């Protein structure tokens, strides 16, 4: 396989429970670039709100998205993978404003499968009760947005392989 001269900065996106935190590091490993956990960019107030079952507002999200965008900007030309729900087009536009060349891997899947996986997670602050609000907010990638949709059925390794292959198709 020929090496890329300019690796992508990839945002692994999707509703809670699609596996962003699991697939992100696996994809980063396949791409040979660092991974950043999007949840680590949240201020403490956001974590408290989500832990109590309160959905974040756009005003809550802007500083978080700006922090992720700054990380992605710093990785331009170097490559990297970062997770972010990036559910709305406006959120992805905000990320692209900071890092114009980011590409998105939208992890998609059947709601029942995602809810089942969420119900088995340990130690995560996002309750399954917020899944409906996540799906209601979700605006899938537009045809004019650089990125790919990847189904989350199967093992994490299978999903990461599909994402890797789909990204190769963007070159």
Secondary structure, DSSP 8 states (H G I E B T S, - for coil): ----SS--EEEEE-STTS-HHHHHHHHHHHHT--EE-GGGGS-HHHHHHHHTT----HHHHHHHHHHHHHHHHHTTTT-EEEE----SHHHHHHHHHH-TT-EEEEEE--HHHHHHHHHT--S-S--GGGHHHHHHH-----TTSSEEEEE--S-HHHHHHHHHHHHHTT-
